Amino acid sequence: MTLLSCGQNSFEKKLNGKWFGVENDGLTRFYFYPDSLVYMELNTQTVQWTANETEIKFDLTKQWPYQTTVNDTTSMLIEYFLSNKSKTITFTEANDSIIGRNFELIRAEDFFDFLSLKSGVSFKLPHDSKIDRIELEERHGLKIFIGNTSKVKPTIISEFGNGMDSINSDIIKFKQNLQPLDGYHKRKLESEFHFRVFADKSISDEEIENLIPEITKSEVKKVFRIYETQNYYNFETLAGKQIKTIANNAYSK
């Protein structure tokens, strides 16, 4: 592969920026820079890359479990389509099973900006350095987005794009998608299932408490308001404060 030397072509310049995978909630990330590509999925690699109007090329090292000395490097060739406004990339073909056909990425400033763009809800999270990290597994947390996109009342939807009137069916769908392997994992899901609320900083805790529906009385025992954090590549490190709901109104802040 020809390494970048004297500059980028016009197609490469359009790709520069951070891109997050839609299908797996931002787990797959491509950070394109003029001198390198940072590829993230289950691990992080920094490689050289080139691109033309329809193809992206880079060398990727396959990191096998417990590998110590042997590196298996493969040349990646990805066919792609860039939207007219350069806001989305669609991978239409790749010589690797990890990146399937029609895998879409969104250009965003960071993970929270990606969630805002994906959900269609505009929000800026509050910041508080004293807020602790959430200890529950990220995969057991159903995302709820609340933004001040309306002058009448805040907009609130789940990660499935539905309003709170559909939250019961969204909870069922969320749990079914996890497909617990056995009784232990099913019980763990039931005990750890929670809401992760991404609410704009202009919205008070009291407003969130009023917006969270009565379904929490039986289905959701824990609700966390998410706060701004710098190290959020690993979703488990998100900072969140448990807030009162109908289900846990005995909880004192």
Secondary structure, DSSP 8 states (H G I E B T S, - for coil): -----S---HHHHHH-EEEEETTTTT-SEEEEETTEEEEESSSEEEE-EEE-SSEEEEEEEE--TT--S--EEEEEEEEEEE-TTSSEEEEEEESSSSS-TTEEEEE-SSHHHHHHHHHT--------TT--B--S-GGGEEEEEEE---SSS-EEEETTS--GGGHHHHHHHHHHHH--SSHHHHHHHHHH-EEEEEE-TTS-HHHHHHHS-GGGGTS-SEEEEEE--S--SSGGG-EEEE---STTTT---
